[in-house]
């Protein structure tokens, strides 16, 4: 059989003249750790992330957040618009019920609360107040012509809706 290469980190030491100690053969010798080339040094597992890895992760997070914020704001806006529609519908229904039951329109929104038609005056989610623009009925067309009352309510907000109309026209 011939000479075999050693397995592992041992290298052949040829010694002086190409021959190592022993009877004309080659003898394996382990390389000292200080003399090992960098490729043969055992790799230590470094903990943590490099600066580039952190920057990539932060960039991805910023991109995701920048896409999520407009979606979130649009959702909040549409929710507030839905609440405004419901509050206006409720107020108008209650005003009609009060007018039909009492045979006169309410003089104020507080009359609806006092008569038990509402627990409290609903909030305008756009203007963030319980104040509403009150539209009084025409005296000549009111149920009780001596006391015209509230005919309709609208939002006090001057902002534009996602539909392109002013909230105060709803």
C-alpha positions as CSV (number, residue, x, y, z in Angstrom):
1,X,0.0,0.0,0.0
2,X,1.1,3.5,-0.5
3,X,1.2,6.5,1.8
4,X,-2.1,8.0,2.7
5,X,-2.9,11.6,3.5
6,X,-3.9,12.1,7.1
7,X,-7.4,13.1,8.0
8,X,-8.0,16.3,10.0
9,X,-5.7,19.2,10.7
10,X,-2.5,17.2,10.5
11,X,-0.1,17.9,7.6
12,X,2.8,16.0,6.4
13,X,6.1,17.2,7.7
14,X,8.8,16.5,5.1
15,X,11.6,17.5,7.4
16,X,15.1,18.2,6.0
17,X,15.6,17.0,2.4
18,X,12.1,16.0,2.0
19,X,12.3,13.1,4.4
20,X,10.9,13.1,8.0
21,X,12.0,11.2,10.9
22,X,11.8,7.5,10.6
23,X,12.9,5.0,8.0
24,X,12.7,7.1,4.9
25,X,8.9,7.8,5.3
26,X,6.8,10.7,6.0
27,X,5.5,11.4,9.5
28,X,2.3,13.4,10.2
29,X,2.6,16.3,12.6
30,X,-0.2,18.5,13.9
31,X,0.1,22.2,13.1
32,X,0.3,24.4,16.1
33,X,-2.7,26.7,16.5
34,X,-0.6,29.9,16.3
35,X,0.8,28.6,12.9
36,X,-2.5,27.6,11.3
37,X,-3.6,29.7,8.4
38,X,-6.8,31.6,9.0
39,X,-8.8,29.2,6.8
40,X,-8.0,26.4,9.1
41,X,-8.9,28.2,12.4
42,X,-12.1,27.0,13.9
43,X,-14.9,29.5,13.4
44,X,-16.4,30.9,16.6
45,X,-20.1,31.6,16.4
46,X,-20.5,35.4,16.8
47,X,-23.7,36.5,18.5
48,X,-25.7,39.5,17.3
49,X,-26.4,41.1,13.9
50,X,-24.3,43.2,11.6
51,X,-25.1,46.8,11.0
52,X,-26.2,46.0,7.4
53,X,-28.6,43.3,8.7
54,X,-30.1,45.7,11.2
55,X,-30.5,48.4,8.5
56,X,-32.3,46.0,6.2
57,X,-34.7,44.9,8.9
58,X,-35.4,48.5,10.0
59,X,-36.0,49.5,6.3
60,X,-38.5,46.7,5.8
61,X,-40.3,47.7,9.0
62,X,-40.4,51.4,8.0
63,X,-41.8,50.4,4.6
64,X,-44.5,48.3,6.1
65,X,-45.5,51.0,8.6
66,X,-45.6,53.6,5.8
67,X,-48.1,51.4,3.9
68,X,-50.2,50.6,7.0
69,X,-50.7,54.2,8.3
70,X,-52.8,55.5,5.3
71,X,-54.9,52.3,5.4
72,X,-55.4,52.8,9.2
73,X,-56.3,56.5,8.7
74,X,-58.8,55.7,5.9
75,X,-60.4,53.0,8.1
76,X,-60.8,55.5,11.0
77,X,-62.3,58.1,8.6
78,X,-64.8,55.7,7.1
79,X,-65.8,54.5,10.6
80,X,-66.5,58.1,11.8
81,X,-68.5,58.7,8.6
82,X,-70.6,55.5,9.3
83,X,-71.2,56.7,12.9
84,X,-72.2,60.1,11.6
85,X,-74.7,58.5,9.2
86,X,-76.2,56.4,12.0
87,X,-76.4,59.3,14.4
88,X,-78.1,61.5,11.9
89,X,-80.6,58.7,11.0
90,X,-81.3,58.2,14.7
91,X,-81.8,61.9,15.4
92,X,-84.1,62.3,12.3
93,X,-86.2,59.3,13.3
94,X,-86.5,60.4,16.8
95,X,-87.6,63.9,15.7
96,X,-90.2,62.4,13.5
97,X,-91.5,60.1,16.3
98,X,-91.6,63.0,18.8
99,X,-93.5,65.1,16.3
100,X,-96.0,62.4,15.5
101,X,-96.5,61.5,19.2
102,X,-96.8,65.0,20.6
103,X,-98.3,66.7,17.5
104,X,-95.6,69.3,17.7
105,X,-91.9,69.4,16.8
106,X,-89.3,69.5,19.5
107,X,-88.0,73.0,20.3
108,X,-84.5,71.7,21.1
109,X,-82.6,68.4,21.1
110,X,-82.8,68.4,24.9
111,X,-86.5,68.0,24.6
112,X,-85.9,64.6,23.0
113,X,-83.8,63.6,26.0
114,X,-86.3,65.0,28.5
115,X,-89.2,63.1,26.9
116,X,-87.3,59.8,26.9
117,X,-86.7,59.5,23.2
118,X,-83.0,59.6,23.7
119,X,-80.7,58.8,26.7
120,X,-78.4,61.6,25.6
121,X,-77.7,63.8,22.6
122,X,-75.4,61.7,20.3
123,X,-71.9,62.9,19.5
124,X,-70.9,64.2,16.1
125,X,-67.8,62.1,15.5
126,X,-66.4,64.4,12.8
127,X,-66.8,67.7,14.8
128,X,-66.2,65.8,18.1
129,X,-69.0,67.6,19.9
130,X,-72.6,67.1,20.9
131,X,-73.6,70.3,19.1
132,X,-75.6,69.9,15.8
133,X,-76.8,72.4,13.2
134,X,-80.5,72.6,13.8
135,X,-82.9,73.3,10.9
136,X,-86.2,74.7,12.1
137,X,-89.4,73.9,10.3
138,X,-91.3,76.6,8.3
139,X,-94.1,78.0,10.5
140,X,-96.6,77.7,7.7
141,X,-95.9,74.0,7.2
142,X,-95.4,73.0,10.8
143,X,-97.7,70.6,12.6
144,X,-98.3,73.2,15.3
145,X,-98.3,76.4,13.4
146,X,-98.0,78.4,16.6
147,X,-94.8,76.7,17.7
148,X,-92.5,75.6,14.8
149,X,-89.8,73.3,16.0
150,X,-86.8,71.2,14.8
151,X,-87.3,69.8,11.4
152,X,-83.8,68.4,10.7
153,X,-80.3,68.3,12.0
154,X,-76.9,68.4,10.3
155,X,-73.3,68.1,11.3
156,X,-71.4,71.3,12.4
157,X,-68.2,70.2,10.7
158,X,-67.0,72.1,7.6
159,X,-64.7,69.2,6.5
160,X,-65.2,67.2,3.3
161,X,-66.2,63.6,3.3
162,X,-64.6,60.7,1.4
163,X,-67.5,61.0,-1.0
164,X,-66.5,64.5,-1.9
165,X,-69.4,66.3,-0.2
166,X,-69.3,68.4,3.0
167,X,-70.4,66.7,6.1
168,X,-72.7,69.7,6.9
169,X,-74.8,68.7,3.8
170,X,-75.6,65.2,4.9
